[in-house]
C-alpha cells in the first residue's frame, strides 16, 4: 500500500509540473520601454471592448433584456479577453 501511495504521489507531481517546461516563456509586451505581462494587456483590452459592447447594446435598446446584467457583462469581459489572447498571442 505504501508503494502505491508513493507511486501515485510521484505521478501526481509529474502531471502537475507538466506546464513547467524549460522551453516555455512568459509573453511580454513592450509598452513605452516597460515590459508588461501579456495577460494584463489582454484584460485591459477585454474591459475596454466590454464597455464599447455595452454602449452598443444600450444604443440598440437590448440592454434591458440582458438579465442578470452583472453575469452577462462578466461573461462578455471573459469572452473579449480570451479572444484578444487568441488573436494577439496565438502560440
N, C-alpha and C positions, 0 to 999 in steps of 0.2 A: 504494500500500500504506500509505503514511503517513497519508493522509486517512482510510482505512478504520479504522486504529487510533485516530485521534483521534475519529472519529465513534462508534466503539464505546466508547471511554472516556467520552465525553460522555453516551451513552445509559446506560451503567452508573451514572454519577454521578446522573443523573436518577432512575433506578429505585431506587437505594439511598437517596436523600433523599426519597422519596415519603412516608415517615412523619413527616417534619419539617415539617408544615404549620403555618401561623400560627394557625389556629383550634383546634389541639389543646391539651389541657391535661392535667396530671397529676392524677388524682383523689387527694384527700387526705381524711383522716378526722380530725375534731376529738376528741381523747381528753384530757380534763381540761385543756383550754385549749392543748394542744400539737398541732400538725398532724403526722400520720404519713402516709407514703405508703400508699395503699390495698393494695398488694401485700403489705406486711408484715402488715397486719391479716388478709388472706386466708390467708397462710401459717400464721399462728398459729392461726386458726380451723381450717384443714385439719389441722394437727398435733393439735389437741385432739379433733377429730372422729375422727381415726385412732385415737387412744388409746381413745376410747369404743367404736369399732367393734371394736377388738382385744379389749376386755373382754367385749363381747357374743359374739364368736366363741369366746372361751375358755369362757364360760358355756354356750354351745351345744355345746361339745366338738368344734368343727370345726377349731380351730386346728392340731392335729397334721397335718391333711391338706393344709395350705397350705404347699407347698414350692416353691421356696426362699422362706423366710419374709421375708428382707430385701427381695427384689424385690416380693413381694406387698404388704408394708406401705409400701414406697416408692410403688408404683402407687396404693394407697389414699390416700396423702397427696396425690399429684398430683390424683387424682380429686376429693377433697374441696376442695382449694384452688381448682381451676378451677371447680368447682360453686359455691363461695362467691362467686367473682368474677362468675359469670354471674347469680347470684341477687341479689347486693347492687348490683353496678355493671353493669347490663345496658344499657350505652350502645352 
